[in-house]
Amino acid sequence: MRCLDGTIDPFGFPAIRATRAAREAVRQLPQDAPVAEIEVAARRAVEQVASEFEAHRAAEADKNLREQLIEWSWVPGADLEETRRAVREALAKLPPGTPRKKLEEARDAALAAFKAAVAQREDAERRRKEEKRKLAAVEFRLSFRLPRVSDYLRQLEQWSDIEFDGYTDRRQTAEKLEQKIRPILLRELVEKPEMSDKKIHRRIEKLVDAHLDAVIEQ
């Protein structure tokens, strides 16, 4: 028999089945059976049908609830099919008739790992972007400080501490020194972004003093 929603009800309408069951139970009694015995047989048949119908209805309700919980299981940023599969497996471990609260707890527990993974991935992405932003800011700031290399070389030449073969020689030496000390300064400024411009200039001068001979010998 087909229900109003189009699905098949294996038990048919309860009242019809109960009536048929009662009639069948009474038919199996002797023709001279007492009225009381007939009433008992009919009542038991009806109760059996009612019990079967309630069990069927409970099973359908349980099935629909589980399907609903699976359908509504999703975590932004996580794979939808993987999350639903995890929830389905978690709910399958619970017996039929498990209260909704317990089913929801099992669902939440299954989704917890996905939420943690998404949060960890998003946190890592935020840190990566923040590090990238800091590095870009440091590189921008350093681009205005590195010309101090050329200025310092000119100052050393004026002090007669070194002699270059003209502007081109000094400029080429400055470029080599900038390439040498740039990574060092970047690392130090990322670690100490509060370093003042004056301290950066002094640090550049120290690094030039430390690497000048090696660069000239190249």
N, C-alpha and C positions, 0 to 999 in steps of 0.2 A: 504494500500500500504506500502511496506517495503522500508525503506531508505537504503542508502549505508552502514551505520554503523550497520545495522541489526535490528534497532528499528522500531516500528510501527509509521508511521506518519498519525494521524487521518484525516489530511486534504488532503493527497495525494500531488503530485507535484503541486505547486501553479499555474503554467501556465495551466495545464490540468483542474484543478478545476475552475479557472477563466473563461476558455473558456466554460466549461459546464454551469457555472452560468450565463454567458452572454447569451448563447443560450436559457436557460430556461426563463430568464427575457424577452427576445425578443418574445419567443413563446407565452407568456401570454398576449402580446399586441394584439390589433385588427389588422386584416390583412391590413387594410388601414391606419395604424398609420404612422404619418409623420417620415421622416428619422431622424429629430432632436430628436423626442421622443424616437426612437429606440436607437440612440446613447447614450442618457442620461440614459436609462434603462440598457443598456449594461455596460456603464461606472460605474454606481452605483453598479451593481452586481460584477464587477471586483474589485472595491474598497472595497466592503464588504469582499470578499475572501482574499484580500491583508491584510486588517485589522485583520481578524481572524488569518491569517498565522503569522503576525508579533507578535500578542498577544501570540500565541502558542510558537513561537521561543523565545520571551522574557521570558515566564514562564519556558521554558526548560533551558535557560541560567541562570536564577535566581536559579533554582533547582540545577543545576550542580555546580554553584558557592558556594552555601551553603554546598553541600556535600563535595566539595573540602576543604572548610574552616574547616569543622568538621573533615575530614580525616587527615588534617595536624595539628590538635590541639593536642599538647602533651607538657607535662612539665616533664623534667627529674626528677625522684624521686617521681612522683605522679602516681596514678593509671590511666592507659590510658582510660579505659571505663568510669570512673567517670568524667574525664576531657572532654571527647567527649560528654557525656550526658549533662553536664553543658552548653557546647557551643551550643549544639542542642536546648536546652530549651531557651537559650538566643536569638538565631536567630529566633526561632519560634514566638517570641513576635513582630518581625518586619514585616511589610507588604511586599507582593511581590513587586519586583522592587526597593527595598531599595538599594541605591548606595553601591558599594563594600567597600568604606571607612567606612561607617556607620556599615556595617556588621563586618568588621575587628575590629572596636572599640568595638562592642558588644562582639565579641570573646575574645579580650584582657581583657575586664572587667571581663568576666566569668573566665578566666584563672588566673587573678590576685590573687584571694584567694588561689589557689593551689600553685602558686609561693611563696606567703608569708608563707604558711604552710611548704613548703619544706625548704625555707630559715631558718625559725625558728627552724625546726628540725635539720638541718645541723649545725646551730649555737650552739644549745644545745649539739649536739654530739661533736663539736669542744671543747666546754668548758669542757665537761666531760672528754675528752681525755687529755686536758691540765691539769685539776685538778689531773687526774690519774698520769700523767707524773711528776707533781710537788710533789705529795705524794710519788711516788717511789724514786724520788731524795732525798727527805727529809729522808725517811726511810733508804736509803743507807747511807746517811751522819750520821744519828743518830746511825747506827750500829757500827760506829767507835768511837762514843762519850760515849755510855752507859757504856763501861768498866770503866769509871770514877767512877761509883757507887762503884764497888769493891775496886778500889784504894782509894777512899775516906773513906770507912769503915776501911780499913787497917790503914789509916792515923789516924782515930779517935781512933782506938785500940792502936796505938803507943803513942798517946797523953793521954792514960788512960781514955778517955771519955766513952769507952765502952769495954766490954770484951766478946769474943766469945769462945765457946767450940771447938776450933780448926778451921782448914781451912774449913771443910765441913759446919760447922755452919755459918761461915761468907759468904761462897759461896751461901748457901740457902737463907740467909737474903738478899744478893745482888740481887738474882734472883727475890725474891718477891718485892723488891723495884723497880727493873727495870720494872716489870709488872705494878706496881702502877703508876709510873711516866711517862712511855713511852707515853700513850695517851696525857698526858698534854704537853709533849715536842713536840710531833708531831703537835698538834694544834698550839702551839706557833711558831714553825719553819715554818709552812705553812703560817702563818700570817706575820712572820718576817724572810724571808729566808736570809736576809743580816746579821743575827746574827753571830758574830764571834765564832770560836771554844772556845776561852777563855771565852766568855760570856756564852756559852752553859755549860761549865764546872762549872762555878759559879752558874748557874741556877740549875744544877744537884745537887750540894752540898746543896743549899737552900731547894730543894725538898726532899732530903734525910733527912735533919734536921727536916723538917716538918712532914714526914711520918714514921720516924724510930721507934718511940715509938709504934705506932699503929701496925706496922708490927711485932715487937718483941712480942707484946701481943697476936698475933694470935696463 
